[in-house]
Amino acid sequence: MTIHCNTPSFCSFELCGQKVSATPCLAYDRGVLWLEGIGCLRHGCDVLEGVTLGVSGGELVVVEGSQASGKSTLLEVAAAARLPERGAVWFAGRNTATLQRASLPFVRRNIGYYTADATLVGEDSALANVMSALAVRGEPLGAAEAGARDALALLRAQELADRQVASLSSGQRRLVALARALAGPPPLVVADEPAALLGDEARALVISALATARDAGAAVLAATADCAWANALVAAGGRRIHLAEGHIVGAPAVGLVPALTVTDGREEQPPRSLSLETDAGEPAVRTEGAKGPR
């Protein structure tokens, strides 16, 4: 068998004299997040086109891109804050892109979504605002309060707990909004520029808090235009994806199965999930070792 690897996401080889193309993919569970072929329009122009992205539980993914690259739109789709014009959004085993808008709030309550302009209830305390995220998921009052205090403590904002949100500075409000997104944590955390306009100490705390949510089993998807901060997330164990002009560029959008290699007739690091098609488009071979997007 002869193998030809042309790109990180495509290779071909000859099997029994027949040329076969192989597209490897990671065994993601659609029960967390799987975006497939996402296309979005804004004012009639493509903002995202053909974006495919997966985030598994216990994984931290950072989307890096310049302004107007489509990062915020991508995270809006991931958080069920908007529906795409094209593509599928698999979360909790359901394609949320096909749901009626009236059903989306039931999806959103299981997603911690942070944006710089996140709405807080100014008349309520910081603690009450963070507790609200846990209350809508059915947490008892005592558990919701404990979880909210833990989330504020992750960002060293526990001293803000009893203060009215209207009395807080803009930076303090952003920390409270991020604590609300992280409280629990929920199955999915989506954070758009969570470290923007924060000082160095607070930026480091945000990285630690996102990593803590990941270590607790949440799927964490963050976005930033700050290369240095993206590097810090990668150093904390994150996986980076580059987005430019609505397209994922460079590294694959999903983690790939281990490379298929052959040594002395034996396969090393066999793929967990590998779909194969002939050049004519006819199915040839499929090996499966775990669930994943198809």
DRENVOKE-610944 format. One record per residue: z, x, y of N, C-alpha, C, O in turn. Coordinates in steps of 0.1 Angstrom, whole numbers, plus 5000, padded with zeros to 4 digits. Last residue first. Example, Ala and Ser with C-alpha at 12.3 -4.5 7.8 and 13.67 -1.06 7.14 Angstrom:
2
507151284978507151374989507951295000508051345011/507851324943507851234955507851324967508551424967/
//
This chain:
294
511047955128509747955121508747895131507547885127/514048135131513048045137511748065130511348175126/516048155100515548205113514448115118514048025111/518248265074517548155082517048215095517548325099/517348515051518248455059517448345067516248355068/515348625035516748655031517748595040518948605037/512148585024513248525032514548575026514848565014/508748655026510048685020511048635029510948655041/505548545020506748525028507948565021508148515010/502048615021503348635015504448595025504248615037/499848445032499748545021501048565014501148535002/498048185047499348235043499148335031498348315022/495248265067495748195055497048265051497248385052/493948405087494848295091495548225080496248135082/492548615081491748495082492648375086492248265087/494348815079493548815091492748685092492348655103/497248645065496048725064495348725077495548635085/500648675073499448595073498248685071498348805077/504148655068502948725066501748635066501748525060/507348685079506248595077504948675077504748755086/510548775069509248835073508148735069507948695058/513748865070512948745072511548795077511548865087/514949095064515648975061514748855061514948765054/513149375049513349275060514049155055513949115043/514749665036513849545034514149445045515249425049/515349955037515649865048514649735047513949715056/512550075018513850105024514050005035513149965042/510850034988511049995002512450025006513449994999/509350294969510450204971510550164985510250244994/507250474966507050344960508250254962508150134957/508250684981508150704967508050564960508650544949/508850465006509150605002509150614987509950544981/508050275033507850295019508050445016507450525022/509350035056508950165053508850175037509450105030/509649805081509349815067508749955064507749995070/512449805103511149845100510849855085511649905078/514649525103514449665102512949695098512349615091/513549265126514149305113513949455112513049505119/514149265161513349265150514049305137515149375138/515449035185515649155177514749155165514649045158/513048915209514048895198514249025191513349105190/511249025226512148925231513248885221514248825225/510849385226510649255220511649155225512749195229/510249565257510949545244510749405239510549315247/507549475277508249595271508949555257508249525248/508249155290507449275289508249385282509549375282/507848805293508648915288507849035285506749025279/506748655324506448705310507548805306507948885314/507148595351507148495341506848525327506848445318/507048845363505948745366505948635355504848595351/508948985339508149015351507048915352506348885342/511849095323511048975326510249015339510849055349/513249265296512649275309511749155311510949115302/516349265280515049205280514549215294515149175304/518949435262518149405274516749355272516149395262/521949365248520549385245519749345257519949235262/525249525251524249415253522849455249522549575247/527249705249526749655237525749545238525449475229/527849825272528949745266528449675254529149595248/525449925280526450025275527649955269528350005260/524349695289523749755277524749855271524949865259/525849665312525949565302525449615288525949585278/524949885326526349875322526549775312527449795303/522249825331522649935323524049935318524349965306/522749605348522149585335522349695326522649675314/523649755370524549655363524049625349524849605340/521349895376522549965373523549875365524149915356/519549695383519249775371520549845367520749865355/519749375392520449505394520349585382521049565372/519049125387517949215393518549355395517749435400/520048945357520349025369519049095374518149125366/521648725335520448775342520848845354521848805361/522848655301523048685315521748735321520848775314/524148485275522848515281523048535296523548445303/525848485245525948515260524648555265524048655260/527348295221526148355225526148365240526248265247/530748375210529748295219528448375219528448495219/532648515196531648445189530648375197529748315191/534348685210534948565204533948475197534248365192/532548865219533448905208534148795202534548795190/531548725241530648755230531548795217531248745206/533848715257533248595252532348615240532348545230/534048995262535148925255534648785249534948755238/531749045277531849105263532949035255532849025243/532448895300531248855292531348915278531048845268/534649055308534748915305533648855296533848785287/533449305313534549295303534649145298534849115287/531749225334531249285322532249275310531849225299/533749145353532749055348532149105335531949025326/535049385358535749275352534749175346535049125335/533049525372533449575359534249465351534149455339/532949365395531749375386532149425372531549385362/535549415405535249285400533949285391533949215381/535149685413536249645403535949515397536049495385/533049675431532849745419533949705409533549695397/532649335444532949475445532949535432532749475421/529849105444531149145441531449295442530449365442/527149035448528049025459529549055456530349025464/526848945413526248955427527248945438528148855437/527548905388528249015395527749025409528149125416/525948705377527448675378528148785386529248765390/523148605376523648705386525148685387525648665399/523948345356522848395365523448475376524148425384/524848295324525348345337524248405345523648505341/525848105298524648135305525048175319525648085326/527148085266527448115280526248165287525548255282/527747865239526747935247527247955261527647865268/530147755229529147825220528147905227527648005222/532747855252531847755246530847825237530847955236/535848045246534548015253533747905246534047875234/537147895270537047855256536947965246537847995239/535447965300536647905294536347855280535447775277/533248055313533748135302534848065294535148105283/532847885334531847895324532247965312531747945301/535347925348535047785342533947795331533947735321/534948185356536048155347535748015340536048005328/532948135375532648215362533648195352533348175340/534347995394533147935387532848005374532447945364/536148195401536648065396535547995388535747945377/534448385412535248415401535748295394535848285381/533448235434532548275423533248315411532848285400/535748205449535048085443534148125432534048055422/536048475457537048405449536448285442536748255430/533848495474533948585462534948525453534748525440/534448315494533248295486533348375473532948325463/537948235494536848305499535648275490535748225479/539647915493539248045487538048105494537248025500/540347655500540947765507540547905503540948005509/539047485482538547495496539147605504538647645514/540647505460539347585460538847595474538247695478/544047565463543047475465541747555466541647645474/545847755438545347745451544147635452543347625442/546747805413547347685420546747675434547247585441/545148035405545247915397545747795405545147685404/545048285416544348175423544548045416544147945422/546148455399546948425410546248315419546948265428/544248515380545248415377546048375389546648265389/542048675380542148575391543248475388543148365394/541148865363542248895371542348805383542648845394/539448765345538848815357539848855367539648875379/541148675325540048765322539448835334539048955333/542548475338543148615336542148715332542248835336/540848265337541148325350541748465348541448555356/541148225309539848255315539948315329539248415332/543848155306543248275300541948315306541748435308/543847915320544648025325544148155319544148265326/542247765303541847785317542547905323541947985330/543747755280542447815280541947845294541347955296/546047605289546147745284544847815284544747935288/544747365297545447445307545547585302545347685310/543747275272542847305283543447385294542847475299/546147245258545247345253544247385264543847495266/547247025272547947155271547047275267547147385273/545246825269545646875282546347015281545947105289/542846895243544046835248544446895261544147015264/539246895246540546975245541746895250541646835261/536846775250537746715242539046785239539846745230/535046885267534846915253535846855244535846875232/536146815291534946745287534546775273533846695267/538247015292538546875290537346785286537446705277/536947245297537547235284537847085282537747035270/536147215324535147245314535647225300534847195291/538547155337537547045335536547085325536046995318/539847395341540247305330539247195327539147155316/538747485364538447555351538747465340538047465330/539747305382538347315381537947385368537047345361/542547345379541947215376540447225374539847165365/542747615390543047585376542447455371541847445360/542047575416541147655408541447625393540547615385/542647225426543047365424542047445416541147385409/540447015446541347045434541647195434541047275441/538746995467540146945469541046975457542246965459/536347105458537147175468538547125469539447205473/535047155428535747045435536747105445537747155441/532047345428533447325425533947215433533447175443/528847425417529647335425531047325419531247315407/527347745421527947645412528847555420529547605429/525747945432526047825440526547705432526347595435/525448135413526248165425526548045433527548045441/526147985381525248025391526048055404527148005405/526847945347527347995360526148025368525148085364/527847735321526647775329527247825343527947745350/528547695289529147745301528147805310527547905307/527947415270527347535275528147575288528247485297/528747165262528947275253528347405257528247505249/527847005282529247025281529647135271530747185271/525146975278525647075288527147095287527547205290/524746765260524446905256525147005265525747105260/525446555275526246575263525946715257526746765250/523546565296524946595299525846625286526746705287/521146485282521346625285522846655289523346765285/520646215279521346285268521746425272522546485265/519046145301520346085300521246155289522446145289/516646265295517446325305518846265305519846345308/515946285260515946205273516946275282517946325278/514746575244515746475246515546405259514846455268/513046785240512546655236513546545239513246425237/514447015245513346985254512746845251511946795259/516347045226516746975238515646945247515746855256/516247025194515347065204515646985217515246875218/519247125177518347015182517447075193517847175200/521047305168520247245158519247145163518647075156/522247405192523047325183522147245173522447135169/519047425205520447455208521247355199520947235199/515847515213516747485202518147525205518447645207/513247415230514547475233515547435223516047315223/509747475232510947415225512247485229512147615230/506947405254507847485246509047405240509247285244/506447315289505947345275506947415267507847485273/508047245310506847175308506247195294505547105289/511647225302510347295304509147205303509247105297/514247075321513347075309512147155312511547145323/517347215333516047165335515247165322515547245313/519747285322519747235335518347185340518247115350/520047395297519647255297519847195311520047075313/520247665298521447595300521247445300522147365303/517647755295518547785284519847695285520447665275/516547665320516047605307517047625296517347535288/517947835337518147695338517647615326518347525321/517048085328518448045325518647895327519547845320/514348065338514648085323516048045320516247975309/514848045365514247935358514447945343514747845337/515948305369516748185372516148055365516947975359/513648465363514948475356515748345357516248295347/511248495375511448375366512748375359513048285351/510848685394510348715381510448595371509848595360/511948655419510748585416510048615403508948585400/513248985419513248855424511848795422510848855422/512949155387513049155401513149005406513048915398/515149155358513849135364514049125379515149095384/516649125327516549205339515149185345514149185338/518948965308517548955312517449025326518148975335/521049055282520849055296519349055299518549135294/523048925257521648955261521548945276522048855282/525348955232525148955246523749005250523349115246/526448765204525448855209525448845225525548735230/527848575190528348705190527448815195527548935192/524948395180526348395182526948535181526548615172/521848505194522648455183524148455187524448525197/519048415211520348475213521248415202521348295201/515548465217516648415209517948485212517948605215/512448365232513748435233514748375224514948255223/509348345247510148325234511348415234511148535236/507248215270508448295268509148255255509448135254/504848105281504848155268506048245265505948345257/505648155314504548125305504648195292504648315291/507148045344507348105331506148065322505647955323/505747955365506948035368507248115355507648235355/502647855376503447895365504547985369504348095376/502547595401502247735397503147775385504247725384/503347355411502047365405501647495400500547515394/505947395419504947365430503547385424502647435431/506447545390507047515402506047505413505247605416/506647515354505847515367506747485379507747425377/507047685324507547615335506747625347506147725350/507147735289506347735301506947645311507247525308/508147895260508547825271507547845283507247955286/508047965232506847925240507147855252506347755256/511347885225510047915219508847865228508747745230/514647985223513547935232512247975226512048095223/517547925207516147975204515247905214514947785212/520947955201519847935211518547995207518548115203/522447815176522947875189521847855199521747745206/521147705155522347645160522847695172523747635178/519147865146518747785157520047705162519947635173/519948195139520248055136519947965148520547995159/517548445134518448375143518648235137517848175131/516448705120516948575114517948515123519148515121/513748825138515148835135515548695129514948595133/510448905124511348835134512748835129513048845117/507249055122508649045119509448965129509048965141/504248985112504948965124506448945121506848845116/501549145097502949105095503549095109503449185117/498449095080499149115093500549065091500748965085/496549265055497649165058498249195071498549315074/493749305036494449345048495349225052494949115053/493849355001493549265012494349305024495549335023/494449524980493149534985492849444997491749445002/497149464977496249434966494849424971494049344968/497449495010498249454998497249404988496549304990/497649695038496849645027497649615015498449705010/499049585069498949675058498049615048497649495049/500349595103499449545093499449635081499649755083/502549475128502049575120501049515110501149395108/504249415158503149375150502749495141502749605146/506249485176506349355171505149315161505049195158/505749745185507049705180507149575173508049545165/502449805172503349775183504749745177504849735165/501349905148500549915161501449895173501349965183/501550045118502449985128501750005142501750125147/500250015087499850055101500649975111500549855112/500450115054501050035065500550095078500550215080/499150065022499050145034499550055046499149945047/500050094988500050005000500050095012500850185013/
//
